[in-house]
Amino acid sequence: MQPIRQVFLDAPEFIPVSVEFQHHSIELIIWPLEETAAAAAAETGEPAFLIADVNHIVMPSREERNARR
């Protein structure tokens, strides 16, 4: 049996299954082809997350990080 990939431009109420796949264990993946909000943001160049501007990063030494107070 060969796998089948089929695109429905206007999905029907029921998806027909080929006779060769009937009464077998199969995997059916339904994936919408419309654009998502993340894909639309990627096209505009806007990040999907907030970016913080940092002027200086403070990196304490190992001793300072592990000091008991």
Backbone atoms as SQL, in Angstrom:
CREATE TABLE atoms (id INTEGER PRIMARY KEY, chain TEXT, resi INTEGER, resn TEXT, atom TEXT, x REAL, y REAL, z REAL);
INSERT INTO atoms VALUES
  (1, 'A', 1, 'MET', 'N', 0.831, -1.177, 0.000),
  (2, 'A', 1, 'MET', 'CA', 0.000, 0.000, 0.000),
  (3, 'A', 1, 'MET', 'C', 0.880, 1.246, 0.000),
  (4, 'A', 2, 'GLN', 'N', 0.573, 2.160, -0.864),
  (5, 'A', 2, 'GLN', 'CA', 1.304, 3.424, -0.936),
  (6, 'A', 2, 'GLN', 'C', 0.534, 4.498, -0.178),
  (7, 'A', 3, 'PRO', 'N', 1.244, 5.355, 0.575),
  (8, 'A', 3, 'PRO', 'CA', 0.543, 6.441, 1.262),
  (9, 'A', 3, 'PRO', 'C', -0.035, 7.436, 0.264),
  (10, 'A', 4, 'ILE', 'N', -1.116, 8.071, 0.654),
  (11, 'A', 4, 'ILE', 'CA', -1.799, 9.039, -0.205),
  (12, 'A', 4, 'ILE', 'C', -1.784, 10.392, 0.491),
  (13, 'A', 5, 'ARG', 'N', -1.403, 11.418, -0.254),
  (14, 'A', 5, 'ARG', 'CA', -1.501, 12.796, 0.244),
  (15, 'A', 5, 'ARG', 'C', -2.460, 13.517, -0.674),
  (16, 'A', 6, 'GLN', 'N', -3.520, 14.055, -0.101),
  (17, 'A', 6, 'GLN', 'CA', -4.538, 14.706, -0.907),
  (18, 'A', 6, 'GLN', 'C', -4.903, 16.034, -0.260),
  (19, 'A', 7, 'VAL', 'N', -4.957, 17.101, -1.049),
  (20, 'A', 7, 'VAL', 'CA', -5.317, 18.423, -0.572),
  (21, 'A', 7, 'VAL', 'C', -6.743, 18.722, -1.010),
  (22, 'A', 8, 'PHE', 'N', -7.587, 19.101, -0.063),
  (23, 'A', 8, 'PHE', 'CA', -8.948, 19.502, -0.352),
  (24, 'A', 8, 'PHE', 'C', -9.003, 21.026, -0.260),
  (25, 'A', 9, 'LEU', 'N', -9.307, 21.717, -1.337),
  (26, 'A', 9, 'LEU', 'CA', -9.423, 23.170, -1.305),
  (27, 'A', 9, 'LEU', 'C', -10.715, 23.608, -0.625),
  (28, 'A', 10, 'ASP', 'N', -11.735, 22.768, -0.689),
  (29, 'A', 10, 'ASP', 'CA', -12.984, 23.011, 0.019),
  (30, 'A', 10, 'ASP', 'C', -13.365, 21.689, 0.673),
  (31, 'A', 11, 'ALA', 'N', -13.003, 21.544, 1.956),
  (32, 'A', 11, 'ALA', 'CA', -13.155, 20.263, 2.643),
  (33, 'A', 11, 'ALA', 'C', -14.617, 19.834, 2.711),
  (34, 'A', 12, 'PRO', 'N', -14.887, 18.578, 2.364),
  (35, 'A', 12, 'PRO', 'CA', -16.258, 18.071, 2.455),
  (36, 'A', 12, 'PRO', 'C', -16.610, 17.762, 3.912),
  (37, 'A', 13, 'GLU', 'N', -17.872, 17.474, 4.133),
  (38, 'A', 13, 'GLU', 'CA', -18.320, 17.136, 5.482),
  (39, 'A', 13, 'GLU', 'C', -17.701, 15.825, 5.944),
  (40, 'A', 14, 'PHE', 'N', -17.517, 14.899, 5.022),
  (41, 'A', 14, 'PHE', 'CA', -16.906, 13.609, 5.320),
  (42, 'A', 14, 'PHE', 'C', -15.743, 13.390, 4.363),
  (43, 'A', 15, 'ILE', 'N', -14.650, 12.813, 4.857),
  (44, 'A', 15, 'ILE', 'CA', -13.479, 12.516, 4.021),
  (45, 'A', 15, 'ILE', 'C', -13.579, 11.061, 3.563),
  (46, 'A', 16, 'PRO', 'N', -13.597, 10.822, 2.259),
  (47, 'A', 16, 'PRO', 'CA', -13.676, 9.439, 1.779),
  (48, 'A', 16, 'PRO', 'C', -12.344, 8.708, 1.988),
  (49, 'A', 17, 'VAL', 'N', -12.440, 7.442, 2.310),
  (50, 'A', 17, 'VAL', 'CA', -11.252, 6.605, 2.505),
  (51, 'A', 17, 'VAL', 'C', -11.207, 5.586, 1.373),
  (52, 'A', 18, 'SER', 'N', -10.044, 5.480, 0.743),
  (53, 'A', 18, 'SER', 'CA', -9.867, 4.541, -0.358),
  (54, 'A', 18, 'SER', 'C', -10.153, 3.109, 0.104),
  (55, 'A', 19, 'VAL', 'N', -10.646, 2.286, -0.801),
  (56, 'A', 19, 'VAL', 'CA', -11.014, 0.906, -0.480),
  (57, 'A', 19, 'VAL', 'C', -9.820, 0.134, 0.063),
  (58, 'A', 20, 'GLU', 'N', -8.628, 0.393, -0.462),
  (59, 'A', 20, 'GLU', 'CA', -7.439, -0.354, -0.013),
  (60, 'A', 20, 'GLU', 'C', -7.057, -0.024, 1.431),
  (61, 'A', 21, 'PHE', 'N', -7.531, 1.118, 1.969),
  (62, 'A', 21, 'PHE', 'CA', -7.227, 1.495, 3.349),
  (63, 'A', 21, 'PHE', 'C', -8.328, 1.103, 4.332),
  (64, 'A', 22, 'GLN', 'N', -9.482, 0.756, 3.826),
  (65, 'A', 22, 'GLN', 'CA', -10.589, 0.404, 4.702),
  (66, 'A', 22, 'GLN', 'C', -10.280, -0.888, 5.443),
  (67, 'A', 23, 'HIS', 'N', -10.678, -0.942, 6.713),
  (68, 'A', 23, 'HIS', 'CA', -10.501, -2.108, 7.586),
  (69, 'A', 23, 'HIS', 'C', -9.032, -2.396, 7.868),
  (70, 'A', 24, 'HIS', 'N', -8.190, -1.348, 7.857),
  (71, 'A', 24, 'HIS', 'CA', -6.787, -1.438, 8.256),
  (72, 'A', 24, 'HIS', 'C', -6.524, -0.359, 9.300),
  (73, 'A', 25, 'SER', 'N', -5.434, -0.498, 10.030),
  (74, 'A', 25, 'SER', 'CA', -5.007, 0.567, 10.932),
  (75, 'A', 25, 'SER', 'C', -4.355, 1.648, 10.096),
  (76, 'A', 26, 'ILE', 'N', -4.841, 2.874, 10.197),
  (77, 'A', 26, 'ILE', 'CA', -4.286, 3.981, 9.416),
  (78, 'A', 26, 'ILE', 'C', -4.083, 5.179, 10.327),
  (79, 'A', 27, 'GLU', 'N', -3.303, 6.134, 9.866),
  (80, 'A', 27, 'GLU', 'CA', -3.119, 7.407, 10.557),
  (81, 'A', 27, 'GLU', 'C', -3.630, 8.489, 9.631),
  (82, 'A', 28, 'LEU', 'N', -4.536, 9.310, 10.137),
  (83, 'A', 28, 'LEU', 'CA', -5.098, 10.406, 9.364),
  (84, 'A', 28, 'LEU', 'C', -4.712, 11.708, 10.056),
  (85, 'A', 29, 'ILE', 'N', -4.014, 12.570, 9.360),
  (86, 'A', 29, 'ILE', 'CA', -3.597, 13.859, 9.906),
  (87, 'A', 29, 'ILE', 'C', -4.339, 14.942, 9.153),
  (88, 'A', 30, 'ILE', 'N', -5.058, 15.789, 9.883),
  (89, 'A', 30, 'ILE', 'CA', -5.782, 16.900, 9.269),
  (90, 'A', 30, 'ILE', 'C', -5.044, 18.173, 9.658),
  (91, 'A', 31, 'TRP', 'N', -4.537, 18.890, 8.662),
  (92, 'A', 31, 'TRP', 'CA', -3.699, 20.057, 8.872),
  (93, 'A', 31, 'TRP', 'C', -4.292, 21.218, 8.097),
  (94, 'A', 32, 'PRO', 'N', -4.754, 22.280, 8.764),
  (95, 'A', 32, 'PRO', 'CA', -5.337, 23.408, 8.029),
  (96, 'A', 32, 'PRO', 'C', -4.266, 24.159, 7.242),
  (97, 'A', 33, 'LEU', 'N', -4.588, 24.585, 6.035),
  (98, 'A', 33, 'LEU', 'CA', -3.629, 25.265, 5.179),
  (99, 'A', 33, 'LEU', 'C', -3.737, 26.776, 5.256),
  (100, 'A', 34, 'GLU', 'N', -4.712, 27.315, 6.007),
  (101, 'A', 34, 'GLU', 'CA', -4.827, 28.751, 6.144),
  (102, 'A', 34, 'GLU', 'C', -3.655, 29.285, 6.946),
  (103, 'A', 35, 'GLU', 'N', -3.357, 30.566, 6.748),
  (104, 'A', 35, 'GLU', 'CA', -2.268, 31.187, 7.482),
  (105, 'A', 35, 'GLU', 'C', -2.640, 31.346, 8.952),
  (106, 'A', 36, 'THR', 'N', -1.677, 31.136, 9.805),
  (107, 'A', 36, 'THR', 'CA', -1.882, 31.370, 11.233),
  (108, 'A', 36, 'THR', 'C', -1.359, 32.750, 11.574),
  (109, 'A', 37, 'ALA', 'N', -1.649, 33.209, 12.760),
  (110, 'A', 37, 'ALA', 'CA', -1.193, 34.534, 13.190),
  (111, 'A', 37, 'ALA', 'C', 0.333, 34.605, 13.218),
  (112, 'A', 38, 'ALA', 'N', 0.999, 33.526, 13.627),
  (113, 'A', 38, 'ALA', 'CA', 2.462, 33.519, 13.681),
  (114, 'A', 38, 'ALA', 'C', 3.059, 33.611, 12.282),
  (115, 'A', 39, 'ALA', 'N', 2.454, 32.923, 11.317),
  (116, 'A', 39, 'ALA', 'CA', 2.956, 32.982, 9.946),
  (117, 'A', 39, 'ALA', 'C', 2.748, 34.366, 9.356),
  (118, 'A', 40, 'ALA', 'N', 1.630, 35.002, 9.666),
  (119, 'A', 40, 'ALA', 'CA', 1.377, 36.354, 9.172),
  (120, 'A', 40, 'ALA', 'C', 2.359, 37.343, 9.781),
  (121, 'A', 41, 'ALA', 'N', 2.694, 37.178, 11.066),
  (122, 'A', 41, 'ALA', 'CA', 3.663, 38.060, 11.713),
  (123, 'A', 41, 'ALA', 'C', 5.053, 37.851, 11.123),
  (124, 'A', 42, 'ALA', 'N', 5.387, 36.621, 10.768),
  (125, 'A', 42, 'ALA', 'CA', 6.698, 36.340, 10.185),
  (126, 'A', 42, 'ALA', 'C', 6.845, 37.012, 8.824),
  (127, 'A', 43, 'GLU', 'N', 5.757, 37.095, 8.066),
  (128, 'A', 43, 'GLU', 'CA', 5.813, 37.736, 6.756),
  (129, 'A', 43, 'GLU', 'C', 6.010, 39.243, 6.868),
  (130, 'A', 44, 'THR', 'N', 5.459, 39.845, 7.924),
  (131, 'A', 44, 'THR', 'CA', 5.590, 41.290, 8.096),
  (132, 'A', 44, 'THR', 'C', 6.914, 41.666, 8.746),
  (133, 'A', 45, 'GLY', 'N', 7.647, 40.685, 9.254),
  (134, 'A', 45, 'GLY', 'CA', 8.926, 40.955, 9.887),
  (135, 'A', 45, 'GLY', 'C', 8.805, 41.297, 11.356),
  (136, 'A', 46, 'GLU', 'N', 7.606, 41.310, 11.898),
  (137, 'A', 46, 'GLU', 'CA', 7.411, 41.595, 13.308),
  (138, 'A', 46, 'GLU', 'C', 7.647, 40.328, 14.117),
  (139, 'A', 47, 'PRO', 'N', 8.406, 40.428, 15.226),
  (140, 'A', 47, 'PRO', 'CA', 8.628, 39.231, 16.041),
  (141, 'A', 47, 'PRO', 'C', 7.345, 38.828, 16.763),
  (142, 'A', 48, 'ALA', 'N', 7.198, 37.541, 17.002),
  (143, 'A', 48, 'ALA', 'CA', 6.024, 37.029, 17.698),
  (144, 'A', 48, 'ALA', 'C', 6.221, 37.091, 19.207),
  (145, 'A', 49, 'PHE', 'N', 7.326, 37.701, 19.675),
  (146, 'A', 49, 'PHE', 'CA', 7.615, 37.801, 21.092),
  (147, 'A', 49, 'PHE', 'C', 8.135, 39.201, 21.391),
  (148, 'A', 50, 'LEU', 'N', 8.164, 39.571, 22.670),
  (149, 'A', 50, 'LEU', 'CA', 8.648, 40.881, 23.066),
  (150, 'A', 50, 'LEU', 'C', 10.170, 40.857, 23.196),
  (151, 'A', 51, 'ILE', 'N', 10.824, 41.911, 22.762),
  (152, 'A', 51, 'ILE', 'CA', 12.272, 42.021, 22.859),
  (153, 'A', 51, 'ILE', 'C', 12.591, 43.121, 23.866),
  (154, 'A', 52, 'ALA', 'N', 13.445, 42.809, 24.851),
  (155, 'A', 52, 'ALA', 'CA', 13.848, 43.799, 25.844),
  (156, 'A', 52, 'ALA', 'C', 15.230, 44.323, 25.473),
  (157, 'A', 53, 'ASP', 'N', 15.407, 45.630, 25.559),
  (158, 'A', 53, 'ASP', 'CA', 16.710, 46.236, 25.326),
  (159, 'A', 53, 'ASP', 'C', 17.490, 46.228, 26.632),
  (160, 'A', 54, 'VAL', 'N', 18.715, 45.714, 26.592),
  (161, 'A', 54, 'VAL', 'CA', 19.564, 45.618, 27.772),
  (162, 'A', 54, 'VAL', 'C', 20.860, 46.350, 27.485),
  (163, 'A', 55, 'ASN', 'N', 21.224, 47.274, 28.377),
  (164, 'A', 55, 'ASN', 'CA', 22.473, 48.011, 28.205),
  (165, 'A', 55, 'ASN', 'C', 23.652, 47.296, 28.833),
  (166, 'A', 56, 'HIS', 'N', 23.412, 46.581, 29.940),
  (167, 'A', 56, 'HIS', 'CA', 24.507, 45.952, 30.659),
  (168, 'A', 56, 'HIS', 'C', 24.015, 44.654, 31.288),
  (169, 'A', 57, 'ILE', 'N', 24.795, 43.598, 31.160),
  (170, 'A', 57, 'ILE', 'CA', 24.465, 42.313, 31.766),
  (171, 'A', 57, 'ILE', 'C', 25.371, 42.123, 32.967),
  (172, 'A', 58, 'VAL', 'N', 24.790, 41.849, 34.120),
  (173, 'A', 58, 'VAL', 'CA', 25.559, 41.623, 35.341),
  (174, 'A', 58, 'VAL', 'C', 25.774, 40.134, 35.497),
  (175, 'A', 59, 'MET', 'N', 27.055, 39.720, 35.476),
  (176, 'A', 59, 'MET', 'CA', 27.406, 38.315, 35.658),
  (177, 'A', 59, 'MET', 'C', 28.228, 38.181, 36.937),
  (178, 'A', 60, 'PRO', 'N', 27.609, 37.765, 38.031),
  (179, 'A', 60, 'PRO', 'CA', 28.382, 37.596, 39.261),
  (180, 'A', 60, 'PRO', 'C', 29.346, 36.408, 39.137),
  (181, 'A', 61, 'SER', 'N', 30.402, 36.450, 39.912),
  (182, 'A', 61, 'SER', 'CA', 31.372, 35.354, 39.895),
  (183, 'A', 61, 'SER', 'C', 30.738, 34.113, 40.517),
  (184, 'A', 62, 'ARG', 'N', 31.405, 32.997, 40.382),
  (185, 'A', 62, 'ARG', 'CA', 30.900, 31.754, 40.950),
  (186, 'A', 62, 'ARG', 'C', 30.773, 31.889, 42.458),
  (187, 'A', 63, 'GLU', 'N', 31.765, 32.498, 43.094),
  (188, 'A', 63, 'GLU', 'CA', 31.736, 32.677, 44.543),
  (189, 'A', 63, 'GLU', 'C', 30.545, 33.550, 44.964),
  (190, 'A', 64, 'GLU', 'N', 30.290, 34.610, 44.199),
  (191, 'A', 64, 'GLU', 'CA', 29.161, 35.487, 44.518),
  (192, 'A', 64, 'GLU', 'C', 27.826, 34.762, 44.319),
  (193, 'A', 65, 'ARG', 'N', 27.749, 33.932, 43.287),
  (194, 'A', 65, 'ARG', 'CA', 26.507, 33.193, 43.039),
  (195, 'A', 65, 'ARG', 'C', 26.240, 32.156, 44.124),
  (196, 'A', 66, 'ASN', 'N', 27.297, 31.533, 44.647),
  (197, 'A', 66, 'ASN', 'CA', 27.150, 30.444, 45.599),
  (198, 'A', 66, 'ASN', 'C', 27.307, 30.890, 47.045),
  (199, 'A', 67, 'ALA', 'N', 27.487, 32.180, 47.283),
  (200, 'A', 67, 'ALA', 'CA', 27.662, 32.665, 48.667),
  (201, 'A', 67, 'ALA', 'C', 26.381, 32.486, 49.455),
  (202, 'A', 68, 'ARG', 'N', 26.546, 31.998, 50.673),
  (203, 'A', 68, 'ARG', 'CA', 25.364, 31.814, 51.548),
  (204, 'A', 68, 'ARG', 'C', 25.168, 33.097, 52.331),
  (205, 'A', 69, 'ARG', 'N', 23.949, 33.484, 52.416),
  (206, 'A', 69, 'ARG', 'CA', 23.646, 34.737, 53.113),
  (207, 'A', 69, 'ARG', 'C', 23.111, 34.482, 54.467);
